[in-house]
Amino acid sequence: MKADCVIGIDPGVQGGIAIWVRGMATKTVKMPRDLSDLREMLEYYAENYCPVVFLEKLNLHRADLDEGGKVFRLQKLLENFAELKAVIEVSGVPYVLVHPMTWQSRLKLRERGSEESKSERKKRYADNARWLYPDVKRVTLWNADALLIMHFGRWVLVNDLKWVRANLPEREHEKLF
């Protein structure tokens, strides 16, 4: 495995990006509004390291489709996600799409039968991210999921390369293996 840089991306306007480079402090940045900024950042990491991106798959809920007035917002969200994937591909950085249930379950963050609210769950995730990455000065709701997605990426690269190979586009295998 060649990767020495793992980038976790929680897509969306309120999302964030977490970057781990071997031997350096973990860094977080807010999701840029202009995707050309993201492209420049990814190209920098591609030129200086061997990065891999773990991008959270867009997860739509049935309620998103049933409620009136959300169709435009959902269309915009899908367009933005497609643009985000295109920017990552153009930057030349290999990426893996990861479903929220996958990273949450593998990191043992999901609580079966829990009645906690979304805000309680998000706070618990932020607490976990703080514990895992005490070098990050401010772990907040905007960067906690990105940190945990990045951590999941680090974890599977060490513990489950078979999963990585199965979920990494085949054309990208030579860049990492």
N, C-alpha and C positions, 0 to 999 in steps of 0.2 A: 504494500500500500504506500503510495507516494504522498498522499495528502498531508500537508503540514499546516493547513488553514481550513477551518470549518466556519461556514457562514450560515446562520439561521435567519430565515425571513418570515415574519408574520405580516402577510400582505394586508393592504387596506390603508385608508387614510389615517386611522388611529394606530397602525401597526408600527413595527420597528425592525431593526436589523441588528443582530449580534454577531461579532466577529472574534474568533479565537485563533490566534497564531501561536504555534509552539514557542515557548520561551518569552512571550510578551503578555502584557496585561490584556484582559478581555475588554473589548470596546463595544459600545452600543450607539446607534444613531437612529433618529426618527426616519420613518419611511419618507424619502424625498417626494415632493409634489411633482417635480420634473424628473422623469425617468432617465434623462440624459445624465443627471448627477449620479444616479445609481450605476449607469453604464460606465462612467469614468471611474467610480470606486471599484467596481468589479474588474475593470481592465487593469487598474493599479495592482490589485491582489493577484491577478493572473500573470502579470509581468514579474512580480517579485516573489511569489510563493506558488505552491501547488494547491489551489483552493478547491473545495467542493461546497456547493450550496444545498441546503435542505430547505425547501420551500413548502410551506403549509398549503395543502390543497384547499381550494375554495370549497367551503362547506355550506350548502344551502339547506335550510330546514323547511319542512312542509309549511310551517306557519308563514315563512317568507313568501310562499307562493299563494297562500290563501287570502292574505290581507290585501285589501284594495289600496291602491296608491303606491305600492312598492315596486311595481313592474319596472318603472324607469330606473329606480335606484338599483335594482337587480341587474338590469341590462348594463348599466354603467359599471357595476362591480365586475361582471363577467368580462366586459371589454378591458377594464384595467388589469385584470388578472392575465388575460391573453397578452396584453402589451408587456406586462412584467416578465412573463415567461420568454417572450421574444427578445427582450433586452438581455436576459441572462444568456440565452442561446447565442446571440450576436457577440456578447462579450467573450465567448469561448470558454466560460467556466462550466464544468460539468455540474449538473444539478439533479436532485432527487425530489420528486413530489412526495410529500408525506401527509397522510390523512390525520386530522386532529386526534381521532380516537387511537390511532397507532402510537403517536409519540406520547400521548397522555397515559395510555395503558402500559406501554413499555417502561415508562418512568414511574409507574405505580402511583400516578396522581389521581386516577379515576376512582371514585368511591361508589361501589354498587349500592343501589338503594338509598343513596344520600338524598336528603331533601334540602340541601344547601342551595341558596340563591346563586345566580350568576355572579353577583358582586362578592359573595362570600368565597366562591370558587376561585375567582380572579385574585382575591387577596391571598388565599392559600397558595396559589401558584406563585405569586410575587414573593411570599415568604420562602418558598422552596428555592426560587432563583437567588434570593439574597443569601441563603445558606450555602448553595452550591458555588456562588461567585461573589465572595465577600470583597474581592478587589474592584468590583463595579461600584462606583460611588453612589449612584442613585438607581436603585431598582424600583421601577414604578409600573403602573398598569400598561403603559405603552411599550415597555421593553421586556417585561417578564416573560411573555410567551415566546418572543424571539430568542431570549436566553435559553429557555427550556427546549425549544426546537433545535437550537445549536447544540445544546447538551445531548439531546437525543442523537444527533448526528455523530458527535464524538463517541457516544456509547456504542452505536451500531458499528462504527468503523473498527472498534476494538473487539466487540462481542458477537457480531452477526454480519460478517462480510457477505454471506450468502444472500441476506435480505438486501444489502446495498447493491450487489450485482443484479439481482432480480428487478430492482426498481430504478436503477440507473439506465438511461438509454444506452443501448449497446454500442452506438457510435462513440460514446464517451468512455468506454472501458479502458482503452489504451492510455488515457490521460491519468488514470488513477491506479491501474494494476499493471 
